[in-house]
Amino acid sequence: MQSSLPIEPYLYNYANKLATKTNNRNTVKFGIAILGLCQNQKPIDDIKILGLHDEFTVFSTIAISNLSDNLVNDLWELAKQVDGWGKIQLVDRLAEMELSNQIRDWLVLEGYKNNIMYEYLALTCAKNGMLNEKLNTESIDDNLYSSASDIIVSLMDEGPAIGMSGYDHSSETIQNFIKHSKKRNLNISNYITLHRIKDYLEESSEENEILKNWNQNDLSNCLIDINELLSSKDWTTEVQIALKSSDNVAYWNGKQAAQKLGIDLWDTVWQKLKQNPVDSSAWNDVTVNAKENNVEEIIDFAIKNLPLKFLGSGPKDSAGIGEHYQKYSSLDSVITFLENYPKKGEKLILVGLDSPVTRNRNMSLRTLQSWTSSNWNEEIKTKLNELKEIEPNANTKSDLIKLLNGEKIE
């Protein structure tokens, strides 16, 4: 076509401006895509920089794949600097290539880590990083032991992605991990991992298809070894220290270990909540660990310490994210907790029905459904009928009408 323009300089310059000189994300994506087709390697460094933004990582990966003379290293360089969905897709692509031992080591030590879920990359990195071979040695360092722990637990948490069911070396890898565990001074984090493996291996073969392929002697020996490791010392002191820690990871590990050891957490989680009454994770811990005799105390504390006027400022179709997320999420925990206690905490239910956050109102409706209408006082009935007229979310309004008509909310 005589009217067509050559790639150089017109199309290339146009694409480069779209990618680097505009402030619209979709325009940037379009520019990166065109640059990848222009066969000009000059913008590779700019494309790498753009790829650091999670929304552009995939587009940059494809463009670099079309332009790079050293593709594996260029993609690896980008993969080491990103952390979200872009990293997940990038590592999946990188793992299919011919990799150096250095990159395979990185896959096992760092490649699986992302801020979405480790499960999405655990299998990719275990297989392509040759985790089984790395563990099949006399000794390993702390970094590899820690990473192997992460990957094994992620492989067992099958659901969001294929895990152990797609891993041919599950038996060998777990056996070698246990072997290395015997040589270490175990901490609470290791205790949790080993207990998690124990729970996994104790599942019946009817429930766990992967274990059907295990040699029964190997399975029995693994369980014997783990039980010996778990009982190798008294963990109570370490757990109590962790539960008093201001470090969130240490505290979380302490809670998990305490539950495995049957240590009552009520005093710990109650004191934690008192330190910060709008900490949603502390509210969750309190409601999960509460007993019957704690109910009135929890309700009274919520009424006195949550900003009820703010939380019940009137129905809107808000997601409740942002700077006030902790407050709305704390109310979620309290309202859900009240499901099993009809006629208790009615003031909190009324606040939930008046919340601008749709999730809070939905939780309140479900709690009232659990109570059944015979346990609603007149104030709650009036509030429900008022809400029916002004509810801004169509799905919530539909559920509200069902509730008032005695129909079940799905």
Helices and strands as residue ranges (DSSP letters): I 7-11, H 12-20, H 25-35, H 44-51, H 57-67, H 71-79, H 85-95, H 101-106, I 107-111, H 119-128, H 131-135, H 142-156, G 164-166, H 170-181, H 188-201, G 209-213, H 216-230, H 236-243, H 248-261, H 266-275, H 280-289, G 292-294, H 295-305, H 308-311, H 325-337, G 338-340, H 346-353, H 358-371, G 373-375, H 378-390, H 394-404
